[in-house]
Amino acid sequence: MSGEEIRPIIERLGNIVGADSGLGGTLKLDFGAAGSVFIDGKSSPNIVCDGEGKSADCTIAVSLENFRRISTRELDPMSAFLTGKIRVAGDMGLAMRLGPIWQNARASGRA
């Protein structure tokens, strides 16, 4: 079970992803010991839940601090990737599809 710090992220990402994110795959945000978030972009409607014990088409490993910095635009996701603050395993194309979803959420005030 994810920790207290992860539950609000699951809720917020559920609002951002919505019923049909267009991801077309499964994605896991791995925050290490703090827990993880699983996004099922294959199901209809899409599901965002605790990622413990789940495998995904793409796993993004990031610290909670860097995730927060990305969320508040203090850290550019591409720069974070290039400097090793984010690690991606699996389908890189799926990871890239998360970017526009996040940007649209910021523009609409949901992020």
C-alpha positions as CSV (number, residue, x, y, z in Angstrom):
1,M,0.0,0.0,0.0
2,S,1.3,3.4,-0.9
3,G,2.2,5.9,1.8
4,E,0.3,9.0,2.8
5,E,2.4,11.1,0.4
6,I,1.3,9.0,-2.6
7,R,-2.5,9.1,-2.1
8,P,-2.9,12.8,-3.1
9,I,-0.8,12.1,-6.2
10,I,-3.1,9.2,-7.1
11,E,-6.2,11.4,-6.7
12,R,-4.7,14.3,-8.7
13,L,-3.4,12.1,-11.5
14,G,-6.9,10.4,-11.6
15,N,-8.4,13.9,-12.3
16,I,-5.7,14.7,-14.9
17,V,-5.9,11.4,-16.8
18,G,-9.7,11.3,-16.8
19,A,-11.7,8.5,-18.5
20,D,-9.7,8.4,-21.7
21,S,-6.2,9.7,-21.5
22,G,-5.1,8.4,-24.9
23,L,-2.1,6.7,-23.4
24,G,-3.0,3.3,-24.8
25,G,-0.8,1.6,-22.3
26,T,0.1,1.1,-18.7
27,L,2.5,3.4,-16.9
28,K,4.0,3.2,-13.4
29,L,5.5,6.1,-11.5
30,D,7.9,4.6,-9.1
31,F,8.8,6.8,-6.1
32,G,11.0,4.3,-4.4
33,A,10.3,3.5,-0.8
34,A,7.5,6.1,-0.7
35,G,5.4,4.0,-3.1
36,S,4.2,4.1,-6.7
37,V,1.3,5.0,-8.9
38,F,-0.1,2.9,-11.7
39,I,-2.0,4.4,-14.6
40,D,-3.9,2.0,-16.8
41,G,-4.5,3.8,-20.0
42,K,-5.8,0.6,-21.7
43,S,-8.9,0.2,-19.5
44,S,-12.1,2.0,-20.2
45,P,-12.4,4.2,-18.3
46,N,-8.7,4.7,-17.4
47,I,-7.7,3.8,-13.9
48,V,-5.2,5.4,-11.6
49,C,-4.3,3.5,-8.5
50,D,-1.6,2.3,-6.1
51,G,1.1,0.7,-8.2
52,E,2.4,-1.8,-5.6
53,G,3.0,-5.2,-7.2
54,K,1.9,-4.1,-10.6
55,S,4.0,-4.2,-13.8
56,A,3.6,-1.7,-16.6
57,D,4.5,-1.2,-20.2
58,C,6.6,1.8,-19.0
59,T,8.0,2.5,-15.6
60,I,9.3,6.0,-14.7
61,A,11.5,6.2,-11.6
62,V,11.6,9.6,-9.9
63,S,12.0,10.9,-6.4
64,L,9.0,12.6,-4.8
65,E,11.0,15.8,-4.6
66,N,11.8,15.9,-8.3
67,F,8.2,14.9,-9.1
68,R,6.9,17.8,-7.1
69,R,9.5,20.1,-8.8
70,I,8.3,18.9,-12.2
71,S,4.6,19.4,-11.2
72,T,5.3,23.0,-10.2
73,R,7.4,23.7,-13.3
74,E,10.6,24.2,-11.2
75,L,12.2,21.3,-13.1
76,D,11.8,20.6,-16.8
77,P,11.0,16.9,-17.4
78,M,13.4,16.6,-20.4
79,S,16.2,18.2,-18.4
80,A,15.4,15.9,-15.5
81,F,15.6,12.9,-17.8
82,L,18.9,14.0,-19.4
83,T,20.5,14.6,-16.0
84,G,19.4,11.2,-14.6
85,K,16.8,12.6,-12.2
86,I,14.2,10.5,-14.0
87,R,14.8,7.0,-15.3
88,V,12.5,5.4,-17.8
89,A,12.3,1.6,-18.4
90,G,10.2,0.0,-21.1
91,D,8.1,1.9,-23.7
92,M,9.7,5.3,-24.1
93,G,7.0,6.4,-26.5
94,L,4.4,5.8,-23.7
95,A,6.5,8.0,-21.4
96,M,6.5,10.8,-24.0
97,R,2.7,10.6,-24.3
98,L,2.4,11.5,-20.6
99,G,4.0,15.0,-21.3
100,P,1.1,16.5,-23.4
101,I,-1.5,15.1,-20.9
102,W,0.4,16.9,-18.0
103,Q,0.7,20.1,-20.1
104,N,-3.0,20.1,-20.9
105,A,-3.8,19.6,-17.2
106,R,-1.6,22.6,-16.3
107,A,-3.3,24.8,-18.9
108,S,-6.7,23.8,-17.5
109,G,-5.7,24.3,-13.9
110,R,-6.0,20.6,-13.0
111,A,-2.3,20.1,-12.2
